[in-house]
Amino acid sequence: MYRYGVPPAEAAMMALGRIREVYGIRELALNESDRTVRVEYDATRLTEPTVHGLLRRSGLDIVERVSLIPPQPQPESAPQPAAS
Protein backbone atom coordinates (compact mmCIF):
# COMPACT_ATOMS: atom_id res chain seq x y z
CA MET A 1 0.00 0.00 0.00
CA TYR A 2 1.19 3.49 -0.84
CA ARG A 3 0.01 6.94 0.20
CA TYR A 4 -0.16 9.61 -2.47
CA GLY A 5 -0.17 13.39 -2.15
CA VAL A 6 -1.90 15.10 -5.05
CA PRO A 7 -5.05 13.32 -6.27
CA PRO A 8 -4.41 11.68 -9.65
CA ALA A 9 -5.43 13.56 -12.79
CA GLU A 10 -7.41 11.89 -15.56
CA ALA A 11 -4.25 10.84 -17.44
CA ALA A 12 -2.83 9.22 -14.28
CA MET A 13 -6.11 7.38 -13.68
CA MET A 14 -6.00 6.01 -17.22
CA ALA A 15 -2.37 4.92 -16.71
CA LEU A 16 -3.33 3.24 -13.43
CA GLY A 17 -6.00 1.33 -15.30
CA ARG A 18 -3.35 0.04 -17.68
CA ILE A 19 -1.20 -1.15 -14.76
CA ARG A 20 -3.87 -3.76 -14.10
CA GLU A 21 -2.92 -5.32 -17.43
CA VAL A 22 0.70 -5.90 -16.33
CA TYR A 23 1.40 -9.60 -15.93
CA GLY A 24 1.63 -10.24 -12.18
CA ILE A 25 -0.64 -7.42 -10.99
CA ARG A 26 -3.66 -9.04 -9.38
CA GLU A 27 -5.58 -6.07 -7.99
CA LEU A 28 -5.26 -2.32 -7.71
CA ALA A 29 -7.58 -0.35 -5.39
CA LEU A 30 -7.61 3.40 -4.78
CA ASN A 31 -9.03 4.84 -1.57
CA GLU A 32 -9.59 8.52 -2.28
CA SER A 33 -10.55 9.47 1.29
CA ASP A 34 -7.32 8.01 2.75
CA ARG A 35 -5.28 8.91 -0.35
CA THR A 36 -3.92 5.40 -0.61
CA VAL A 37 -3.50 2.86 -3.38
CA ARG A 38 -3.30 -0.84 -2.54
CA VAL A 39 -1.63 -3.13 -5.05
CA GLU A 40 -1.83 -6.89 -4.82
CA TYR A 41 0.79 -8.54 -6.99
CA ASP A 42 2.43 -11.90 -7.60
CA ALA A 43 5.80 -11.69 -5.83
CA THR A 44 7.17 -14.49 -8.02
CA ARG A 45 6.68 -12.22 -11.06
CA LEU A 46 7.25 -8.69 -9.69
CA THR A 47 9.18 -7.01 -6.89
CA GLU A 48 8.08 -4.13 -4.68
CA PRO A 49 10.50 -1.66 -6.35
CA THR A 50 9.04 -2.64 -9.75
CA VAL A 51 5.47 -2.02 -8.55
CA HIS A 52 6.55 1.28 -7.00
CA GLY A 53 8.13 2.28 -10.32
CA LEU A 54 4.96 1.40 -12.25
CA LEU A 55 2.93 3.65 -9.96
CA ARG A 56 5.42 6.54 -10.25
CA ARG A 57 5.53 6.26 -14.05
CA SER A 58 1.74 6.37 -14.17
CA GLY A 59 1.94 9.90 -12.76
CA LEU A 60 0.74 9.08 -9.24
CA ASP A 61 2.37 11.32 -6.61
CA ILE A 62 3.66 8.60 -4.24
CA VAL A 63 4.53 10.06 -0.84
CA GLU A 64 5.24 6.96 1.24
CA ARG A 65 4.90 3.21 1.49
CA VAL A 66 2.33 2.15 4.10
CA SER A 67 2.78 -1.10 5.99
CA LEU A 68 -0.28 -3.34 6.11
CA ILE A 69 1.01 -4.96 9.31
CA PRO A 70 0.07 -2.90 12.38
CA PRO A 71 2.80 -2.19 14.94
CA GLN A 72 3.09 -5.01 17.45
CA PRO A 73 2.89 -4.21 21.17
CA GLN A 74 6.02 -4.77 23.21
CA PRO A 75 5.72 -7.74 25.57
CA GLU A 76 5.47 -6.81 29.21
CA SER A 77 8.51 -7.85 31.16
CA ALA A 78 7.97 -10.34 34.00
CA PRO A 79 8.34 -8.91 37.50
CA GLN A 80 11.78 -9.47 38.98
CA PRO A 81 11.88 -11.68 42.10
CA ALA A 82 12.75 -9.85 45.28
CA ALA A 83 16.36 -10.21 46.43
CA SER A 84 16.76 -12.26 49.63
C-alpha positions as CSV (number, residue, x, y, z in Angstrom):
1,M,0.0,0.0,0.0
2,Y,1.2,3.5,-0.8
3,R,0.0,6.9,0.2
4,Y,-0.2,9.6,-2.5
5,G,-0.2,13.4,-2.1
6,V,-1.9,15.1,-5.0
7,P,-5.1,13.3,-6.3
8,P,-4.4,11.7,-9.7
9,A,-5.4,13.6,-12.8
10,E,-7.4,11.9,-15.6
11,A,-4.2,10.8,-17.4
12,A,-2.8,9.2,-14.3
13,M,-6.1,7.4,-13.7
14,M,-6.0,6.0,-17.2
15,A,-2.4,4.9,-16.7
16,L,-3.3,3.2,-13.4
17,G,-6.0,1.3,-15.3
18,R,-3.4,0.0,-17.7
19,I,-1.2,-1.1,-14.8
20,R,-3.9,-3.8,-14.1
21,E,-2.9,-5.3,-17.4
22,V,0.7,-5.9,-16.3
23,Y,1.4,-9.6,-15.9
24,G,1.6,-10.2,-12.2
25,I,-0.6,-7.4,-11.0
26,R,-3.7,-9.0,-9.4
27,E,-5.6,-6.1,-8.0
28,L,-5.3,-2.3,-7.7
29,A,-7.6,-0.3,-5.4
30,L,-7.6,3.4,-4.8
31,N,-9.0,4.8,-1.6
32,E,-9.6,8.5,-2.3
33,S,-10.5,9.5,1.3
34,D,-7.3,8.0,2.7
35,R,-5.3,8.9,-0.4
36,T,-3.9,5.4,-0.6
37,V,-3.5,2.9,-3.4
38,R,-3.3,-0.8,-2.5
39,V,-1.6,-3.1,-5.0
40,E,-1.8,-6.9,-4.8
41,Y,0.8,-8.5,-7.0
42,D,2.4,-11.9,-7.6
43,A,5.8,-11.7,-5.8
44,T,7.2,-14.5,-8.0
45,R,6.7,-12.2,-11.1
46,L,7.3,-8.7,-9.7
47,T,9.2,-7.0,-6.9
48,E,8.1,-4.1,-4.7
49,P,10.5,-1.7,-6.4
50,T,9.0,-2.6,-9.8
51,V,5.5,-2.0,-8.6
52,H,6.5,1.3,-7.0
53,G,8.1,2.3,-10.3
54,L,5.0,1.4,-12.2
55,L,2.9,3.7,-10.0
56,R,5.4,6.5,-10.2
57,R,5.5,6.3,-14.0
58,S,1.7,6.4,-14.2
59,G,1.9,9.9,-12.8
60,L,0.7,9.1,-9.2
61,D,2.4,11.3,-6.6
62,I,3.7,8.6,-4.2
63,V,4.5,10.1,-0.8
64,E,5.2,7.0,1.2
65,R,4.9,3.2,1.5
66,V,2.3,2.1,4.1
67,S,2.8,-1.1,6.0
68,L,-0.3,-3.3,6.1
69,I,1.0,-5.0,9.3
70,P,0.1,-2.9,12.4
71,P,2.8,-2.2,14.9
72,Q,3.1,-5.0,17.4
73,P,2.9,-4.2,21.2
74,Q,6.0,-4.8,23.2
75,P,5.7,-7.7,25.6
76,E,5.5,-6.8,29.2
77,S,8.5,-7.9,31.2
78,A,8.0,-10.3,34.0
79,P,8.3,-8.9,37.5
80,Q,11.8,-9.5,39.0
81,P,11.9,-11.7,42.1
82,A,12.7,-9.8,45.3
83,A,16.4,-10.2,46.4
84,S,16.8,-12.3,49.6
